[in-house]
Amino acid sequence: MTLDRPDNQPSSDADRWAKTKDAYGQNFGKDLLAQYTLYTASVDRIFEREGAANRFWLAANTALVTIFGLAAGRDVSLASAAALWRWLVPIAGLLVCVTWIAAMRDYRRVRTAKFSVLIELEERLPVQLYKSEWYKLISSSPLRKPTFTGLSFINFETEVRTFIKSENVVPAAFILIYLALLGTRLVGA
């Protein structure tokens, strides 16, 4: 592996998988399976962290909408600062949603990279479970037929983009709510 490259990346796929079974030795299969097991666990942890992050963003947005409702209502404890809260909450909410979408994008990038490596790793195993699962998932759709090139799926990006659209529905709904709240403030200001 070439470590003196500016981006510290292997110069080719061959460098990434430099150890062949013969060059590695008799523990190749056992060690490969152990690495595969560890790596699949790290993929699972990414999904768990992403779920926790999404719950946090949803709770933050729910709290902001609740605060806005209290400020817009007749709550005595917020009466003196209600005008300020009616501006700050939608602006803060928009910032939270933009951050939420950026965080989801980052998680998607990590997931995509992890699954790419996992599929490459499966190429060295007798059975390719994740690749098979992905193939079944795509081929069950009447609109999409899977095609494979080497280690990657051509339709992977298309499928991920379809999922991304549905993944952004909740933050987009909150963005619309915050824009509507700001709009009412601008009209009522």
Secondary structure in CASP SS format (residue, H / E / C, confidence):
PFRMAT SS
TARGET T0000
AUTHOR 0000-0000-0000
METHOD secondary structure of the structure
MODEL  1
M C 1.00
T C 1.00
L C 1.00
D C 1.00
R C 1.00
P C 1.00
D C 1.00
N C 1.00
Q C 1.00
P C 1.00
S C 1.00
S C 1.00
D H 1.00
A H 1.00
D H 1.00
R H 1.00
W C 1.00
A C 1.00
K C 1.00
T C 1.00
K H 1.00
D H 1.00
A H 1.00
Y H 1.00
G C 1.00
Q C 1.00
N C 1.00
F H 1.00
G H 1.00
K H 1.00
D H 1.00
L H 1.00
L H 1.00
A H 1.00
Q H 1.00
Y H 1.00
T H 1.00
L H 1.00
Y H 1.00
T H 1.00
A H 1.00
S H 1.00
V H 1.00
D H 1.00
R H 1.00
I H 1.00
F H 1.00
E H 1.00
R H 1.00
E H 1.00
G H 1.00
A H 1.00
A H 1.00
N H 1.00
R H 1.00
F H 1.00
W H 1.00
L H 1.00
A H 1.00
A H 1.00
N H 1.00
T H 1.00
A H 1.00
L H 1.00
V H 1.00
T H 1.00
I H 1.00
F H 1.00
G H 1.00
L H 1.00
A H 1.00
A H 1.00
G C 1.00
R C 1.00
D C 1.00
V H 1.00
S H 1.00
L H 1.00
A H 1.00
S H 1.00
A H 1.00
A H 1.00
A H 1.00
L H 1.00
W H 1.00
R H 1.00
W H 1.00
L H 1.00
V H 1.00
P H 1.00
I H 1.00
A H 1.00
G H 1.00
L H 1.00
L H 1.00
V H 1.00
C H 1.00
V H 1.00
T H 1.00
W H 1.00
I H 1.00
A H 1.00
A H 1.00
M H 1.00
R H 1.00
D H 1.00
Y H 1.00
R H 1.00
R H 1.00
V H 1.00
R H 1.00
T H 1.00
A H 1.00
K H 1.00
F H 1.00
S H 1.00
V H 1.00
L H 1.00
I H 1.00
E H 1.00
L H 1.00
E H 1.00
E C 1.00
R C 1.00
L C 1.00
P C 1.00
V C 1.00
Q C 1.00
L H 1.00
Y H 1.00
K H 1.00
S H 1.00
E H 1.00
W H 1.00
Y H 1.00
K H 1.00
L H 1.00
I H 1.00
S H 1.00
S C 1.00
S C 1.00
P C 1.00
L C 1.00
R C 1.00
K C 1.00
P C 1.00
T C 1.00
F E 1.00
T E 1.00
G C 1.00
L C 1.00
S E 1.00
F E 1.00
I C 1.00
N C 1.00
F H 1.00
E H 1.00
T H 1.00
E H 1.00
V H 1.00
R H 1.00
T H 1.00
F H 1.00
I H 1.00
K H 1.00
S H 1.00
E H 1.00
N C 1.00
V H 1.00
V H 1.00
P H 1.00
A H 1.00
A H 1.00
F H 1.00
I H 1.00
L H 1.00
I H 1.00
Y H 1.00
L H 1.00
A H 1.00
L H 1.00
L H 1.00
G H 1.00
T H 1.00
R H 1.00
L H 1.00
V H 1.00
G H 1.00
A C 1.00
END
